[in-house]
């Protein structure tokens, strides 16, 4: 494995072992969680009109089915981040998977509209926390290959999108929306079934002072690769000296949890973690990353909606008639094909993310996406419009992937899940606003205004990335600060 001193750090061990069989099992489990979230989100594309027809709902009541999910995700994004940082990634995963699975399955048995709304909102609270899988898996991956493996991890989102479209294609016409909701909850129940065999993040354990537990996990990683841990003791390489400079206002009792502290100090840890999150060293980064998540989500869902709206617009006529034909095969084909746009985005991001860096990768792809949208300032043929939007989605989805790698790398272990949760919550606001803008402007014959708005948002997102003070490529976690 290589020679270490008597004391060795977590990052030294992970780098020396590389990515092995043990990591492959973690990838499969985390990927399953990512598939579950993707399917939970994509189901909103299929059930609204079916429920509207069955229960004779108004357009506003139909829209509320999706809105309550996003509202629940706003709450869950922050809530589960705090739980994960305070009590562990594994407990956070257990909480979000339980709520998502149970509420999702019960939704299939909703006797009326009100119960469906309540259960979908609760399900959204669970879905909002499934990003914890990203932080959990990230904390096992060695720094040199972290970017590439996180891209592979992100590919499970696309797999879930495609799987949900295929499942809906088979289930909806033959069995209806209740069966689709029930079957879509299966991946989350599998996550729950396998949960007892999942390890806690060794980085979280070290941060909490549970060194022996972290060392036991490292021994399993070593054993799976036919290696052994070096003789000596595991030490946690927390960059405390850098953090303390911005925490002078915190009393000694409220300082960050250090090795040797137990869970009785969680209240103090939460207080100091909040102070760190909003300290002078991170406040600029927070604002820039919040805008990145908002702008990226706004543009991502906007391009998806533009694809359907522009392709069905004939000389600026309303597309309301088309939306009534929700059960036709074309809906499933459209979702399936447009989801494939994310595949080349994954390939491109995997190729450049570790070569040119996280920040430059996102800036390049944001700029390319904006260039592809510019021709849509004027009416184009349907085939050219579809091609341009396909390409724009390729690059915007790729920046989404890199952003989900970059943000957890920026923040230290103490606040990683909470900080990313807040960013995700702000991103969800962008997802809620985007449909109103895209559909409203296009249906109002203002295609150019819609395109200008998305281009400006994309370029401002690129600027926010460029201005962030930290580059994380090749660095150990907790080193960005």
C-alpha positions in Angstrom: 0.0 0.0 0.0 2.9 2.3 0.4 4.8 3.7 3.4 3.2 5.9 6.0 4.5 7.4 9.2 3.1 6.0 12.5 0.2 8.4 12.2 -1.7 8.4 8.9 -4.7 10.4 7.6 -7.9 9.3 6.1 -7.1 10.9 2.8 -3.7 9.2 2.6 -5.3 5.8 3.1 -8.1 6.4 0.6 -5.7 7.7 -2.0 -3.3 4.7 -1.5 -6.1 2.1 -1.8 -7.7 3.8 -4.8 -11.1 2.9 -6.1 -11.8 -0.8 -5.5 -14.5 -3.4 -5.0 -15.7 -1.9 -1.8 -16.2 1.4 -3.5 -18.1 -0.4 -6.3 -20.7 -1.7 -3.8 -21.0 1.8 -2.4 -21.5 3.2 -5.9 -24.3 0.7 -6.6 -26.1 1.5 -3.4 -25.7 5.3 -3.7 -26.7 5.0 -7.4 -29.9 3.2 -6.4 -30.8 6.1 -4.2 -30.1 8.6 -7.0 -32.3 6.5 -9.3 -35.1 6.6 -6.7 -35.0 10.4 -6.5 -34.9 10.7 -10.3 -38.0 8.4 -10.7 -39.8 10.3 -7.9 -39.3 13.6 -9.7 -40.1 12.3 -13.2 -43.3 10.7 -12.1 -44.7 14.3 -11.9 -44.6 14.4 -15.7 -47.1 11.6 -16.1 -49.7 11.4 -13.3 -51.1 15.0 -13.3 -53.4 14.7 -16.3 -54.5 11.2 -15.4 -55.6 12.3 -11.9 -57.2 15.4 -13.3 -59.4 13.3 -15.6 -60.3 10.7 -13.0 -61.3 13.3 -10.3 -62.4 16.1 -12.6 -59.8 18.6 -11.3 -59.3 22.1 -12.4 -56.0 23.2 -14.0 -54.9 24.8 -10.7 -55.6 21.7 -8.7 -53.6 19.6 -11.2 -50.6 22.0 -10.9 -50.8 21.8 -7.1 -49.9 18.1 -7.3 -46.4 19.1 -8.5 -46.2 22.2 -6.5 -46.6 20.5 -3.1 -43.8 18.1 -4.0 -41.4 21.0 -4.7 -42.6 22.7 -1.5 -41.9 19.5 0.5 -38.4 19.3 -1.1 -37.7 22.9 0.0 -38.3 21.8 3.6 -36.5 18.5 3.2 -33.4 19.9 1.5 -32.5 21.9 4.6 -33.9 19.5 7.2 -32.1 16.4 6.1 -28.8 18.3 5.8 -28.9 19.3 9.4 -29.8 15.7 10.4 -27.0 14.3 8.3 -24.4 16.7 9.7 -25.5 16.2 13.3 -26.3 12.5 13.5 -24.6 10.9 10.5 -25.0 10.4 6.8 -26.4 6.9 7.4 -29.2 8.1 9.7 -30.0 10.8 7.2 -30.3 8.2 4.4 -32.5 6.1 6.6 -34.8 9.0 7.3 -35.2 10.2 3.7 -35.6 6.7 2.3 -38.3 5.8 4.9 -40.4 8.9 4.3 -40.0 8.7 0.5 -40.9 5.0 0.3 -43.8 5.0 2.7 -45.4 8.2 1.6 -44.8 7.4 -2.0 -46.5 4.0 -1.7 -49.4 5.3 0.3 -50.0 7.9 -2.5 -51.0 5.0 -4.7 -53.9 4.3 -2.4 -55.1 7.9 -2.0 -58.9 7.8 -1.8 -59.3 11.5 -2.7 -57.5 14.6 -3.9 -56.7 16.0 -0.5 -55.1 12.8 0.7 -53.0 12.7 -2.5 -51.8 16.3 -2.0 -50.8 15.6 1.6 -49.0 12.4 0.8 -47.2 13.8 -2.2 -46.1 16.8 -0.1 -44.7 14.4 2.6 -43.0 12.4 -0.2 -41.4 15.6 -1.3 -39.9 16.2 2.1 -38.1 12.8 1.7 -37.1 13.4 -1.9 -35.6 16.7 -0.9 -33.0 14.9 1.2 -31.8 12.2 -1.2 -28.9 14.4 -2.2 -27.3 13.1 1.0 -26.3 10.1 -1.1 -23.9 12.4 -3.0 -22.1 13.7 0.2 -22.0 10.2 1.6 -20.4 8.6 -1.5 -18.1 11.6 -2.1 -16.5 11.1 1.4 -15.3 7.6 0.4 -13.8 8.4 -3.0 -10.0 9.2 -3.2 -9.2 12.7 -4.4 -7.3 11.9 -7.6 -10.3 10.2 -9.2 -13.1 11.9 -7.4 -14.4 13.9 -10.3 -14.7 11.0 -12.7 -16.3 8.7 -10.3 -18.8 11.3 -9.2 -19.8 11.8 -12.9 -20.4 8.1 -13.0 -22.5 8.4 -9.9 -24.5 11.2 -11.4 -25.3 9.0 -14.5 -27.7 7.1 -12.3 -30.0 10.1 -12.4 -30.2 9.8 -16.2 -30.8 6.1 -15.8 -33.7 6.7 -13.4 -35.2 9.3 -15.8 -35.1 6.8 -18.7 -36.4 4.0 -16.5 -39.4 6.1 -15.3 -40.3 7.0 -18.9 -40.1 3.4 -19.9 -42.1 2.2 -16.9 -44.8 4.8 -17.5 -45.0 3.8 -21.1 -45.8 0.2 -20.1 -47.9 0.8 -16.9 -50.0 4.0 -17.5 -52.0 2.8 -20.6 -52.6 -0.6 -19.1 -52.9 -0.2 -15.3 -53.2 3.5 -14.6 -51.4 6.1 -12.4 -51.8 4.2 -9.1 -49.7 1.3 -10.3 -47.1 3.7 -11.7 -46.7 5.4 -8.3 -46.5 2.1 -6.4 -44.0 0.5 -8.7 -41.9 3.7 -8.8 -41.4 3.4 -5.0 -39.7 0.0 -5.3 -36.1 1.4 -5.6 -36.6 3.3 -2.4 -37.8 0.2 -0.6 -34.7 -1.7 -1.8 -32.6 1.2 -0.4 -34.3 0.6 3.0 -33.8 -3.2 2.7 -30.0 -2.8 2.1 -29.5 0.0 4.6 -28.3 -2.2 7.6 -25.3 -3.3 5.5 -24.3 0.3 4.6 -21.3 1.8 6.4 -21.3 5.3 7.9 -19.0 7.8 6.3 -15.5 7.4 7.9 -14.9 11.1 7.4 -18.0 11.9 9.5 -16.9 9.4 12.2 -13.5 11.0 12.4 -15.1 14.5 12.6 -17.1 13.2 15.6 -14.1 11.7 17.2 -15.2 8.1 16.6 -11.8 7.1 15.2 -12.0 3.4 16.0 -15.2 3.0 14.0 -13.7 4.9 11.1 -10.6 2.6 11.3 -12.8 -0.5 11.2 -14.4 0.7 7.9 -10.9 1.4 6.4 -9.9 -2.1 7.4 -12.9 -3.5 5.4 -11.9 -1.3 2.4 -8.3 -2.6 2.6 -9.4 -6.2 3.0 -11.7 -6.0 -0.1 -8.6 -5.0 -2.1 -6.3 -7.5 -0.6 -4.3 -4.9 1.3 -3.7 -4.0 5.0 -3.8 -0.8 6.9 -0.3 0.5 7.9 0.9 0.1 11.4 0.1 3.2 13.4 -2.9 5.4 14.3 -5.5 7.1 12.2 -5.6 10.8 12.7 -8.2 13.3 11.3 -6.6 15.9 9.1 -9.2 18.6 9.9 -7.9 22.1 8.8 -8.9 23.5 12.2 -6.2 26.2 12.1 -7.6 27.8 9.0 -11.2 27.7 10.2 -10.5 29.2 13.6 -9.4 32.5 12.0 -13.0 33.2 11.1 -14.6 31.9 14.3 -13.0 34.3 16.8 -16.5 35.4 17.8 -17.4 31.9 19.0 -16.6 30.9 22.6 -14.2 28.1 23.3 -17.1 25.7 24.3 -18.8 26.3 21.0 -15.9 25.5 18.7 -16.1 22.9 16.0 -16.2 19.3 17.0 -12.8 17.9 17.2 -11.5 14.3 17.7 -12.4 13.1 21.1 -15.7 14.9 21.5 -18.8 12.8 21.9 -22.4 13.2 20.8 -23.2 15.2 23.9 -21.7 18.2 22.2 -24.1 18.2 19.2 -25.8 21.4 20.4 -22.4 23.2 20.5 -21.5 21.7 17.2 -24.7 22.9 15.6 -24.1 26.4 16.9 -20.5 26.6 15.7 -21.4 24.9 12.4 -23.9 27.6 11.7 -21.4 30.3 12.5 -18.9 28.7 10.1 -21.5 28.4 7.3 -22.1 32.2 7.5 -18.6 33.2 8.4 -16.7 35.8 6.4 -14.7 33.1 4.7 -17.8 31.4 3.3 -20.4 34.1 2.9 -19.3 35.1 -0.6 -19.1 31.4 -1.7 -22.6 30.8 -0.3 -24.1 33.6 -2.3 -22.4 32.6 -5.5 -23.2 28.9 -5.1 -26.8 29.7 -4.2 -27.2 31.6 -7.5 -25.4 28.8 -9.3 -28.0 26.3 -8.1 -30.9 28.6 -8.7 -29.7 29.6 -12.2 -28.7 26.0 -13.2 -32.0 24.5 -12.0 -34.0 27.4 -13.6 -32.2 26.9 -17.0 -32.3 23.1 -16.8 -36.1 22.8 -16.4 -36.6 25.8 -18.6 -34.9 24.1 -21.5 -36.8 20.9 -20.9 -40.1 22.9 -21.1 -38.9 24.9 -24.1 -38.3 21.6 -25.9 -41.9 20.6 -25.6 -43.4 24.0 -26.0 -41.5 25.1 -29.1 -41.8 21.7 -30.8 -45.6 21.9 -30.4 -46.0 25.6 -31.3 -47.3 26.3 -34.7 -47.1 29.9 -35.7 -47.6 31.0 -32.1 -50.8 29.1 -31.5 -51.7 27.9 -28.1 -50.5 24.5 -27.1 -53.3 23.8 -24.7 -54.9 21.3 -27.0 -51.7 19.3 -27.1 -51.4 19.1 -23.3 -54.7 17.3 -23.1 -53.3 14.4 -25.0 -51.2 13.3 -22.1 -51.9 9.6 -22.5 -50.5 9.3 -26.1 -47.3 7.4 -26.8 -45.7 10.7 -28.0 -45.4 11.9 -24.3 -43.4 8.9 -23.3 -41.3 9.0 -26.4 -40.5 12.7 -26.0 -39.5 12.3 -22.3 -37.4 9.2 -23.3 -35.6 10.9 -26.2 -34.9 14.2 -24.5 -33.5 12.4 -21.5 -30.9 10.9 -23.8 -29.5 14.5 -24.2 -27.9 14.0 -20.8 -25.8 11.1 -21.9 -23.4 13.1 -24.0 -23.3 15.7 -21.2 -22.1 13.0 -18.8 -19.4 11.9 -21.2 -18.2 15.4 -21.8 -18.1 16.3 -18.1 -16.4 13.1 -17.2 -13.7 13.9 -19.8 -12.9 17.4 -18.7 -13.8 17.7 -15.0 -10.5 16.4 -13.7 -8.5 17.8 -16.6 -9.4 21.5 -16.6 -11.0 21.8 -13.1 -14.5 22.1 -11.8 -14.9 25.9 -12.3 -13.6 26.1 -15.8 -15.6 23.0 -16.9 -18.8 24.7 -15.8 -18.0 28.0 -17.4 -17.1 26.4 -20.7 -20.3 24.3 -20.8 -22.5 27.3 -19.7 -21.1 29.4 -22.5 -21.7 26.7 -25.1 -25.3 26.2 -23.9 -26.0 29.9 -24.2 -24.5 30.0 -27.8 -26.8 27.1 -28.8 -29.8 29.0 -27.5 -29.1 32.3 -29.3 -30.4 31.2 -32.8 -33.8 30.6 -31.1 -34.3 34.3 -30.7 -36.1 34.0 -34.0 -38.4 31.3 -35.2 -36.5 28.2 -36.5 -37.6 25.0 -38.1 -38.9 22.4 -35.7 -36.0 20.1 -36.4 -33.3 22.8 -35.9 -35.1 24.0 -32.7 -35.1 20.5 -31.4 -31.4 20.0 -32.2 -30.4 23.3 -30.6 -32.3 22.6 -27.5 -31.0 19.0 -27.4 -27.5 20.4 -27.4 -28.2 23.1 -24.8 -29.7 20.5 -22.5 -26.6 18.4 -23.0 -24.3 21.2 -21.6 -26.7 22.5 -18.9 -27.3 19.0 -17.5 -23.5 18.5 -17.5 -23.0 21.7 -15.5 -25.6 20.4 -13.1 -23.5 17.3 -12.6 -20.3 19.2 -12.0 -22.1 21.6 -9.6 -23.2 18.6 -7.5 -19.6 17.5 -7.3 -18.2 21.0 -6.7 -20.4 22.2 -3.8 -19.8 19.3 -1.5 -16.1 19.6 -2.1 -16.1 23.3 -1.2 -17.6 22.9 2.2 -15.9 21.2 5.2 -17.3 18.0 6.7 -18.9 19.7 9.7 -21.4 21.6 7.5 -21.2 19.7 4.1 -24.7 18.3 4.1 -26.4 21.3 5.6 -24.7 23.7 3.2 -25.5 21.6 0.1 -29.0 21.2 1.4 -29.5 25.0 1.5 -28.2 25.3 -2.0 -30.5 22.5 -3.2 -33.4 24.2 -1.6 -32.7 27.5 -3.4 -32.3 25.5 -6.6 -35.8 24.1 -6.0 -37.1 27.6 -6.1 -35.6 28.0 -9.5 -37.4 24.8 -10.6 -40.7 26.1 -9.3 -40.4 29.5 -11.1 -39.1 28.1 -14.4 -42.3 26.5 -15.7 -44.2 29.7 -15.0 -41.8 31.8 -17.1 -41.2 29.3 -19.9 -44.8 28.3 -20.6 -46.1 31.8 -19.9 -43.8 33.6 -22.3 -44.0 31.0 -25.1 -47.8 30.8 -24.9 -47.9 34.6 -24.9 -46.0 34.6 -28.2 -42.8 36.0 -26.5 -40.3 33.3 -27.6 -37.5 35.8 -27.9 -38.0 37.1 -24.4 -38.0 33.6 -23.0 -34.7 32.7 -24.8 -33.1 36.0 -23.7 -34.1 35.3 -20.0 -32.6 31.8 -20.1 -29.4 33.0 -21.9 -28.9 35.8 -19.4 -29.5 33.4 -16.5 -27.0 30.9 -17.9 -24.3 33.5 -18.4 -24.8 34.9 -14.9 -24.5 31.4 -13.6 -21.2 31.1 -15.4 -20.1 34.4 -13.9 -21.0 33.2 -10.4 -18.9 30.1 -10.9 -15.9 32.1 -12.1 -16.1 34.4 -9.1 -16.1 31.6 -6.5 -12.8 31.7 -4.6 -12.1 28.0 -4.4 -11.0 25.4 -6.9 -11.3 21.9 -5.6 -9.9 19.7 -8.3 -7.4 17.2 -6.9 -7.7 18.5 -3.4 -8.6 16.4 -0.4 -11.9 17.1 1.2 -11.7 19.8 3.8 -8.8 21.4 2.0 -10.6 23.9 -0.2 -10.8 26.3 2.7 
